[in-house]
Amino acid sequence: MTAIGFVGLGQMGSRMVERLMAAGYSVTGHNRTKSKADPLVEKGMQWADSSRAVAEASDVVISMLTDPAAVRAANEGDNGIIAGLSAGKIYIDMSTVDPGLILELNEKVSAVGASMLDAPVSGSKLTLEMGQLAIMVSGDEQAYEKVKPILLEIGPKVMYIGPAGQAMALKLAINISIIGQILLVAEGVLLAEKYGISRDKAVEGMLNSAMASAGVKYRGPFIAQMPDEPWFSIDMAQKDIVLALQTARELGVAMPGTSVTNDVLAVAQDMGLGEEDFAIMVRAVEEMSGK
């Protein structure tokens, strides 16, 4: 069976590794903070001291990291992923970064004879645990066909999009919509609340209306009752919004709604809410309303 390497063992990455091991794959992993890997090592994951060592020990290398800086750090230098790749190996980045970085890494990976795919996901840690994660993939189509069975063990919905970077662009397009929808729900709830409707009733009414998309249905309830721990933080949401705005500027696409969402996320950060789930934007709107 294909030997898999995994770099980045946070909330999403660790759960992906668990699913792969449950499917019978041998996984070698690395994380900047080794203690986060200990539960996986106890379950059978092999530990590697560097990203390069992961790549050298694996046929397919997957990374799931927080931002472009983390992806660069994991790939560059003598101990990076690219230094451990060789002809015939496949590297899959499942992080959410800018399409430009994917194109840059794709060129470097190709130079050593390996193939690269960008495969960002749509969903949360709960979606992943429930086996409902959606994965969008772009890059070398032959490489995609080889690793599709592996990706299907992570999430049951796997879709090939096109050339390198396109899946990442689509992921950013999806995220700006989800984050923007939650902002609009927060505004609507506060409007209803100001008219005397309880927040719980306002949220319930909106979730049972025509405007309730799948994303709103699983995230909207947080506006009435925040989760014990964030599914996707304000800081992470703004990271994606900034990447989208950067890409839009490069392409000459106007995104006025996304710009407003970015402003509200910035207010939330200024309030010290950066590590809270991004549904906490409702408090930022309250602050802007003088409440």
Buried (B, 14 or more C-beta within 10 A) or exposed (E): EBBBBBBBBBBBBBBBBBBBBEBEBBBBBBBBEEEBBBEBEEEEBBBBEBBBBBBBBBBBBBBBBBBBEBBBBBBBBEBBBBBBBEEEBBBBBBBBBBBBBBBBBBEBBBEBEBBBBBBBBBBBBEBBEEEBBBBBBBBBBEBBEBBEEBBEBBBEBBBBBBEBBBBBBBBBBBBBBBBBBBBBBBBBBBEBBEEEBEBBEBBBBBBEEEEBBEBBEBBBBBBBEBEEEBBBBBBBBBBBBBBBBBBBEEEEEEBEEBEEBBEBBBBBBEBEBBEBBBBBBBBBBBBEEEE
